[in-house]
Amino acid sequence: MSRKFRNRGSKKRVSAKITLLTMTLACVAIIIIGLTLNISGGPLKSVAGYVFVPMQKGINNAGLWIFDKTNEFKTLNEVLAENEVLKQQVSDLTSELNTIKLEQYELENYRELFELDEKYPSYEKIAASVIAKDSGNWFSTFIIDKGSKSGIKVGQNVLAGSGLVGIITEVGPNYAKVRSIIDDSSNVSAMVTSTEDNFNVSGDLLAMNEDKVISFSELKDEDDKVAVGDAVVTSYVSDQYQQGILIGYIASIEDNSNNLTKSGTITPIVDFQHIENVLVISDIKSDIFSTENDTETNSEEE
């Protein structure tokens, strides 16, 4: 059954080809006869008018249609090619823009570190980047990418933004752990710059979560000179932190029940939600105390 169907299809195609060839030859023959005999009238002209003029118009229209489609196809290919080129250009420009943004971002970070370094010129510092942190919203403890090979030691103070971040508590060859001043286990001997009164600043993650502040206590302010907005820095009597590093500003203050001291809160100067790069002060405050004690001991022995 399928063979008969194929034979019929083949015969139809052959028949169509023969018909088309016959008509083509007839048209060519008539055209040649007309041109050769220069026939300008009569029945042949009428036949030509009825047969060949419409055929010619049809052929012309077909030719124009094919020409237009060819141009459209060519134009479409050109548009597609241009589109691919434009896509590549957009991709290249996007990549270049991202690179520029990244470089600008890094430049801003370096500028901040430079400005921070300028604020505390008396201290030698080591630049480092944060590579890990504990869970939670705050950088209460985190890891930096410099360790003992870079001169990092336990007890060194860490800076970022415009002031104090915390202290180095653990050191490996290529990393170090930082405990920040907002951590619950942190305590810093501080001083109000307006009165030079000393008091204690302690970490308070609960207060940070609620009001973005840390706590202070044991402030002796008998004349009520300390006010909200006063700057708080590390004290010269601290045995762990270098003197004069900005901690933050008084946010609230109240009298204690003993009526002798005051307590309250401080807004830290450092953004403890976003720390990426830090400066580590090379000198260790505890080493200064150790050196002084050794000197006093040697003097007594002499």
ChimeraX attribute file (.defattr): number of C-alpha atoms within 10 A of each C-alpha:
attribute: neighborCount
match mode: 1-to-1
recipient: residues
	/A:1	5
	/A:2	7
	/A:3	8
	/A:4	9
	/A:5	10
	/A:6	11
	/A:7	11
	/A:8	12
	/A:9	12
	/A:10	11
	/A:11	12
	/A:12	12
	/A:13	12
	/A:14	12
	/A:15	12
	/A:16	11
	/A:17	11
	/A:18	12
	/A:19	12
	/A:20	12
	/A:21	12
	/A:22	12
	/A:23	11
	/A:24	11
	/A:25	12
	/A:26	12
	/A:27	16
	/A:28	12
	/A:29	12
	/A:30	14
	/A:31	13
	/A:32	12
	/A:33	12
	/A:34	15
	/A:35	11
	/A:36	9
	/A:37	8
	/A:38	9
	/A:39	12
	/A:40	11
	/A:41	9
	/A:42	8
	/A:43	10
	/A:44	13
	/A:45	14
	/A:46	12
	/A:47	11
	/A:48	17
	/A:49	12
	/A:50	11
	/A:51	12
	/A:52	17
	/A:53	12
	/A:54	12
	/A:55	14
	/A:56	11
	/A:57	11
	/A:58	12
	/A:59	13
	/A:60	12
	/A:61	12
	/A:62	12
	/A:63	12
	/A:64	12
	/A:65	12
	/A:66	12
	/A:67	12
	/A:68	12
	/A:69	12
	/A:70	12
	/A:71	12
	/A:72	12
	/A:73	12
	/A:74	12
	/A:75	12
	/A:76	12
	/A:77	12
	/A:78	12
	/A:79	12
	/A:80	12
	/A:81	12
	/A:82	12
	/A:83	12
	/A:84	12
	/A:85	12
	/A:86	12
	/A:87	12
	/A:88	12
	/A:89	12
	/A:90	12
	/A:91	12
	/A:92	12
	/A:93	12
	/A:94	12
	/A:95	12
	/A:96	12
	/A:97	12
	/A:98	12
	/A:99	12
	/A:100	12
	/A:101	12
	/A:102	12
	/A:103	12
	/A:104	12
	/A:105	12
	/A:106	12
	/A:107	12
	/A:108	12
	/A:109	16
	/A:110	14
	/A:111	12
	/A:112	17
	/A:113	20
	/A:114	13
	/A:115	13
	/A:116	18
	/A:117	21
	/A:118	11
	/A:119	14
	/A:120	16
	/A:121	9
	/A:122	9
	/A:123	14
	/A:124	12
	/A:125	21
	/A:126	16
	/A:127	20
	/A:128	21
	/A:129	15
	/A:130	19
	/A:131	13
	/A:132	14
	/A:133	17
	/A:134	11
	/A:135	10
	/A:136	8
	/A:137	13
	/A:138	20
	/A:139	24
	/A:140	25
	/A:141	20
	/A:142	19
	/A:143	22
	/A:144	22
	/A:145	18
	/A:146	24
	/A:147	20
	/A:148	14
	/A:149	12
	/A:150	14
	/A:151	13
	/A:152	25
	/A:153	23
	/A:154	17
	/A:155	22
	/A:156	23
	/A:157	27
	/A:158	24
	/A:159	26
	/A:160	23
	/A:161	21
	/A:162	21
	/A:163	23
	/A:164	26
	/A:165	29
	/A:166	26
	/A:167	25
	/A:168	22
	/A:169	16
	/A:170	16
	/A:171	21
	/A:172	15
	/A:173	13
	/A:174	13
	/A:175	20
	/A:176	22
	/A:177	22
	/A:178	25
	/A:179	22
	/A:180	26
	/A:181	26
	/A:182	28
	/A:183	20
	/A:184	15
	/A:185	13
	/A:186	16
	/A:187	18
	/A:188	21
	/A:189	20
	/A:190	28
	/A:191	26
	/A:192	21
	/A:193	17
	/A:194	12
	/A:195	12
	/A:196	13
	/A:197	16
	/A:198	23
	/A:199	21
	/A:200	18
	/A:201	27
	/A:202	21
	/A:203	21
	/A:204	21
	/A:205	21
	/A:206	14
	/A:207	14
	/A:208	19
	/A:209	12
	/A:210	8
	/A:211	12
	/A:212	18
	/A:213	24
	/A:214	26
	/A:215	23
	/A:216	24
	/A:217	19
	/A:218	16
	/A:219	24
	/A:220	17
	/A:221	15
	/A:222	11
	/A:223	6
	/A:224	10
	/A:225	10
	/A:226	21
	/A:227	14
	/A:228	13
	/A:229	13
	/A:230	17
	/A:231	20
	/A:232	27
	/A:233	24
	/A:234	27
	/A:235	25
	/A:236	17
	/A:237	13
	/A:238	18
	/A:239	17
	/A:240	22
	/A:241	26
	/A:242	22
	/A:243	17
	/A:244	17
	/A:245	21
	/A:246	23
	/A:247	26
	/A:248	24
	/A:249	20
	/A:250	23
	/A:251	19
	/A:252	16
	/A:253	18
	/A:254	13
	/A:255	17
	/A:256	14
	/A:257	8
	/A:258	7
	/A:259	10
	/A:260	12
	/A:261	16
	/A:262	21
	/A:263	18
	/A:264	20
	/A:265	24
	/A:266	24
	/A:267	21
	/A:268	24
	/A:269	18
	/A:270	18
	/A:271	16
	/A:272	19
	/A:273	12
	/A:274	11
	/A:275	17
	/A:276	14
	/A:277	19
	/A:278	23
	/A:279	23
	/A:280	24
	/A:281	25
	/A:282	17
	/A:283	18
	/A:284	18
	/A:285	19
	/A:286	16
	/A:287	14
	/A:288	14
	/A:289	14
	/A:290	12
	/A:291	11
	/A:292	12
	/A:293	12
	/A:294	12
	/A:295	12
	/A:296	12
	/A:297	11
	/A:298	10
	/A:299	9
	/A:300	8
	/A:301	7
	/A:302	6
